[in-house]
Amino acid sequence: MREIGFIKWFGGYDRQRGRENDFGYIGCEGRPKDITVYREEVHCSESSLIEGILVTFSALFRK
């Protein structure tokens, strides 16, 4: 099922690790926690993942 959310944060440089982050977070109304999304799961250009932009996604939950 497709859902609608917004990019809370994605990527950026991690000074502690000395490299770019490969993940971010999607916020979604009706969900108590943000959804973590990894670069390999994204089907658009990373430059499109601007904070606050609306996105559609399918959430697959891992155990």
PAZAPA-4460 file (N, C-alpha, C; in steps of 0.05 Angstrom, whole numbers, plus 32768, in hexadecimal, padded with zeros to 4 digits):
% residues 63
    n_x    n_y    n_z   ca_x   ca_y   ca_z    c_x    c_y    c_z   seq   type   mol
   8011   7FE8   8000   8000   8000   8000   8012   8019   8000     1      M     A
   800C   802C   7FEE   801B   8045   7FED   8013   8057   8003     2      R     A
   8026   8065   800E   8021   8079   8023   802D   8093   801B     3      E     A
   8025   80A8   8028   8030   80C3   8024   803D   80CC   803D     4      I     A
   8055   80D7   803A   8063   80E2   8051   8074   80FA   8048     5      G     A
   8086   8102   8059   8098   8118   8051   80B4   8112   805B     6      F     A
   80C8   811C   804C   80E4   8118   8053   80EA   8129   806C     7      I     A
   80F2   811C   8081   80FA   812A   8099   8118   8131   8098     8      K     A
   8128   811E   808C   8144   8121   808B   814F   810B   8079     9      W     A
   8163   8111   8068   8170   80FC   8058   818C   8103   8052    10      F     A
   819F   80F0   8056   81BB   80F3   804F   81CA   8107   8060    11      G     A
   81DC   8115   8053   81ED   8128   8062   8207   811B   806B    12      G     A
   821A   812B   8072   8234   8121   807A   8235   811C   8097    13      Y     A
   823F   8104   809F   8242   80FC   80BB   8260   8100   80C2    14      D     A
   8265   8114   80D2   8281   811B   80DA   828D   8105   80EB    15      R     A
   827D   80F8   80FC   8288   80E3   810D   8292   80CB   80FD    16      Q     A
   8283   80C4   80E8   828B   80AE   80D7   829D   80B6   80C0    17      R     A
   829D   80D0   80BA   82AD   80D9   80A4   82A3   80D1   8088    18      G     A
   8289   80D0   8085   827D   80C8   806C   8260   80D2   806A    19      R     A
   8255   80D0   8052   8239   80D7   804D   8227   80C2   805A    20      E     A
   8210   80CB   8065   81FC   80B9   806F   81ED   80AD   8058    21      N     A
   81E5   8094   805B   81D6   8086   8046   81B9   8080   804E    22      D     A
   81AE   8090   805F   8193   808C   8069   8186   80A7   806F    23      F     A
   816C   80A5   8076   815D   80BD   807E   8143   80B4   808B    24      G     A
   8131   80C7   808F   8117   80C1   809D   8100   80CE   808E    25      Y     A
   80EA   80BF   808D   80D1   80C8   8082   80BD   80CB   809A    26      I     A
   80B0   80E1   809C   809B   80E5   80B0   8080   80E0   80A2    27      G     A
   806D   80D6   80B2   8054   80CF   80A6   803E   80D2   80BC    28      C     A
   8029   80E0   80B5   8013   80E3   80C9   8007   80C8   80CF    29      E     A
   8000   80C4   80E8   7FF4   80AB   80F0   8008   8096   80F8    30      G     A
   8021   809C   80F6   8036   8089   80FE   8045   8095   8116    31      R     A
   8048   8086   812B   8055   8091   8143   8073   8095   813F    32      P     A
   8080   8086   812C   809D   8089   8128   80A3   808F   810B    33      K     A
   80B9   809D   8106   80C2   80A2   80EB   80CB   8088   80DE    34      D     A
   80CA   8088   80C4   80D3   8071   80B4   80EF   8076   80AB    35      I     A
   8101   8063   80B0   811D   8065   80A7   811E   805A   808A    36      T     A
   812B   8069   8079   812D   8061   805D   814B   8062   8056    37      V     A
   8154   804E   8047   8170   804C   803F   8173   8052   8021    38      Y     A
   818A   805D   801A   8190   8066   7FFE   8188   8050   7FEA    39      R     A
   818F   8037   7FEF   8189   8022   7FDB   816B   801C   7FD8    40      E     A
   815B   8027   7FEA   813E   8023   7FE8   812F   803A   7FDA    41      E     A
   813E   804F   7FD3   8133   8067   7FC7   8132   8064   7FA8    42      V     A
   811C   806B   7F9C   8119   8068   7F7F   8116   8084   7F72    43      H     A
   8127   8097   7F7B   8128   80B1   7F6F   8144   80BC   7F74    44      C     A
   814B   80D2   7F68   8165   80DD   7F6D   8167   80E8   7F8A    45      S     A
   817D   80E4   7F96   8181   80EC   7FB2   817D   810A   7FB5    46      E     A
   8184   8119   7FA1   8181   8137   7FA2   8164   813F   7FA4    47      S     A
   8151   812D   7F9E   8134   8132   7FA0   812A   8130   7FBC    48      S     A
   813A   8125   7FCE   8131   811F   7FE9   8137   8137   7FFC    49      L     A
   8128   814C   7FF7   812B   8165   8006   8119   8165   801E    50      I     A
   8123   816F   8034   8114   8170   804D   80F9   817D   8049    51      E     A
   80E3   8170   8051   80C8   817A   8050   80B9   8173   8037    52      G     A
   80C6   8168   8022   80B8   8161   800A   80A6   8148   800E    53      I     A
   808F   8148   8001   807D   8131   8003   8086   811B   7FF1    54      L     A
   8084   8102   7FFB   808C   80EB   7FEC   8077   80D5   7FEF    55      V     A
   8075   80C3   7FDC   8065   80AB   7FDE   8078   8094   7FE2    56      T     A
   806F   8080   7FF1   8081   8069   7FF6   8070   8051   7FFE    57      F     A
   807D   803A   7FFC   8071   8021   8006   8083   8018   801D    58      S     A
   8078   8015   8034   8087   800D   804C   8087   7FEF   804E    59      A     A
   809F   7FE4   804D   80A2   7FC7   8052   80AF   7FC5   806D    60      L     A
   80A2   7FB7   807F   80AD   7FB5   809A   80BF   7F9D   809D    61      F     A
   80D6   7FA1   80A9   80E9   7F8B   80AE   80E7   7F82   80CA    62      R     A
   80EB   7F69   80CE   80EB   7F5E   80EA   8107   7F5C   80F4    63      K     A
***
